Amino acid sequence: MFESTVPFGEPELMRASGYERYLQEQQSRAEREGISSRISSLSPSLRADLYRFEVDGGSSEVLEVVAACVRHAKSVTIHLQSENRVVPLTVFPHDGLVHCPLPMPELLGDRIAGLRVLHVEPALLRPPGDPQQALVGELRMHYALAPVLWMLALRGTRSELLPEIAGPAVYRVTPGLDLHGLELTGALLSVVLRLRRESTNLRGIAEWPGMDRDRAVRLLNALYLQAGLILSRSHPDAVGDGWFGARSR
């Protein structure tokens, strides 16, 4: 899915402990504003979306943040903790790209479950082709956004449906979904092909061969983030889904 790159020297990444001290210094101002310092500088619409996950001292998962940025079409830099380092991941939704100083196979490899969002801010970098060339990052550090969303959904920490597709519903895959460049084999491929022919609720997908609830949830999140999901809440199988309420008689 991602081609490994050989960096021209180790990237200079801040230690997570030092970055957290910096964030703590900003916390008093954030508390006076009544919102987490991790999202206080973002646009009002994106901030309100992310704030749903900040209540009661909660923290946003990586997938939630990236999904919100894509939904609002806002370029942002997400500072992620990967073990003891801070990795800035810049998302360019309009261009379908991300910028990252670490090779993507390393960031989204075995350590993907340990990624933690430390801070979110408007992007200072510009995408390739922008007139302000001084603000464009190295071309070798840019990657396609679609496979990143796919991997975060399938292998990240989130094991519940994203709010936009949660609740009683049936799902179907859009006929024109482009699967090129996505890691999709075995049972997952069979499910996607089947969902092109029929609509099914979450329970039904979880009962298909090679699937369970966790895999079904992750696949639906991944398909949604590829703009490849058709959702219906009025279908009889949605209203009668036993996982979300009493089945219709």
N, C-alpha and C positions, 0 to 999 in steps of 0.2 A: 504493500500500500504506500509506504513512504520509502523513498530511496535514501539509504544512509549517506551522509556526507562526511568528509574528512575535514574537520575545521582547521583553519590556519593558525593554530594555537588555542589554548584553553580560553573560553569566554570568561571575562571578568565579571563575576556575579557576586552580589552582596551576600554576606552571611545572614541567615534568617534572624539570628539573635539581634544583630545590629539594626536590621530593618524594623523589627518589632519595637525596639527602644524608640526609634523615630516615630512610629505610629502612636506609641504611648504618650509622647510629648504633645501630640496633636489632639489627644483625647479630651482634654478639658474644654477646648473650644467646641469640639463636636458635641459634647454633652450639653453645653449651653444652647446649641442649635437644636437639640433634641433628636439627633439622627447620627448614625454611625459615621465616623470619619472615613470609613472605607468607601462610602458612596456619596458623601456630601457635596462633591464638586461636579456631579453629573447633571445631565438635563433633568428637569422636573419629572418628565414622563418615565424615563428610565429609572430614576431614583425611586419613584413610587413603586415601580414594578419590583425592584430589588428589595425594597424595604419590607415587602411581605415576608421575606425570609430572615429579617433582622429582629423581628419582635421577640420579646421574652428572652433576649440575650442569645438568640440563635445566630448561626452563621450560614452564609450562602455556600452551596456546593458549586464546584467548577461548572458543571453542566447548566445549572440554573442561571449563572451569570452570563455565560456565553450565549445561551438561548435567548436571554432577555436582550442582549446587545444586537443579536441578529434580528429579533422581532422588531426592535425599534430602529434598526438600521443605523446604529451609532458606532463610530470607531472609538474603541477604548483600549486601554492597556490594563491587563489584569495581572497583578503581581502575585505569583504563586509560590508557595513554599514547597520545594521538592527536597526532602531530607533536610540538610542544614543550609540550603542555598535558596535565594530568591530569584525566580525566573520570570522576567517580564514577557507576557504573551500579549501581543497587540493584534486586535481583531479588526479587519476591514470588511464589513458585511457587503458594501456596495461592490467591492472588487472580488469578493469570494476568496480572500487571502487571509493568512495570519503571518505575523513576523515573530520569530523566536530565536534567541541567540544559541539555544541548545538544538542539536539535531532532533527532529520530531520523533524518530524511533526511540531516542533516549528519554524524552519527556513523557511519551505515552506508552512506554514499555512496561517493564515489571513494576515500576514505581507509581503507576497511574492512580492506584487506589489510595496512595498517601498524599496526593496533591491537595493543598489547602489554600483557599483564597485569603490573602492578607489585605489586599487593597485594590480598589478599582478607581480609575481616573480617566478623563478624556485623553485620547491618544495624542502624543506630541509628534510621533512619527507620521510620515505620509506614505501612501502606497506607491509602488513603482509607476512611473509615468507622470507623477505629480510635478507641476512647474517648479516647486521649491525643492530642487534636487538635494540640497544640503540636509533636508529632513527625511530623505528616503533611506531606509536601512539597506544593508548589503543584500543583493539579490539572492545570494545563496542561503539566506536566512528566512526566505519566504516560502510558504507552503500553501497548498490548496486548503480552503476552509472546510469543504464538504467531508473529506476523510477524517479531519480532526473532530468534527461534530459526531461523526459515526462512531469513532473509537471512544470518545468520552461517554456517549450514551451506552455503548455495549459493555465497556470495561471500567467505567468510573464508579463513584461511590453511590450515585443515586439509584435506588431500587424501587421507586414509586413513579407513577405516571406524572409527567409535567402537568401543572394545573390546567393548561389550555385543552388537554385531551382527556383529563380524568373524569370520573363519574360515569353514569350509565351511558353507553354508546356502543355502536358497532363501527368497525373499521374496514376500510378497503384501500388497496394500493392504487395510486393513480396509474393509468395505462402508460403514460409517457415517462415514468420515473427512470432516470439515467443511473444505472448501477455501476457504470465504469469507474474504476479506481476505488471501489468499496470492498472491504473484506466481507465476503458473503459466500459461504459454502455450506454444504451439508443441510442440516435441518432448517437453518435460517433461510437459505436460498429456497428450499421447498415451500416454506411458509410464505415468503414474499410472492412466489409464483402463484400459490393458491389464493392469496389475498387479491391478486389481480382478477380472479374469476368470481370470487364470492365475498360477501360481507359477513363478518363474525365479531362477536364481542370478546372481551378480554378472557373470560372463562373458556370460551370455545378455543381460542388460539392456544391457551395454556395446556389444553388437553390433546393437542395435535402431537404426532410422533416427534420425539426428540425435544419437546418443549415442556416448560413448567411456568409458573406464574412469573418468576423473576426474569426468565429469558423473554417471555412475551412482553412484559413491561418495557424492558430495555430495547427490544426491537421496535416497539411502537414509538417510543421516544426518538429512536434513531431515524425512523421513517418520517416522523413529523418534522424533524429538523432538516430533512432533505426536501421538504415541501412535497412529500410523496404519499401523504395520507389523506384519504377522504373519510370524514367522520359524520355519522348520523345519530342524532339523539331521539328521533321519532320512530325509528325502526322498532318493530315488536320485540326483537331480541335485545334491544337496548333497554326498553322499558321493563322487560322481564328478566334482566340479568340478576341472578341471585346473589352475586357478590356485592351489589349496591342497593339491595332492598328486596322486598318480598316479590317473588315471581308472580306475574299476572296469572289469574285463574281463567 
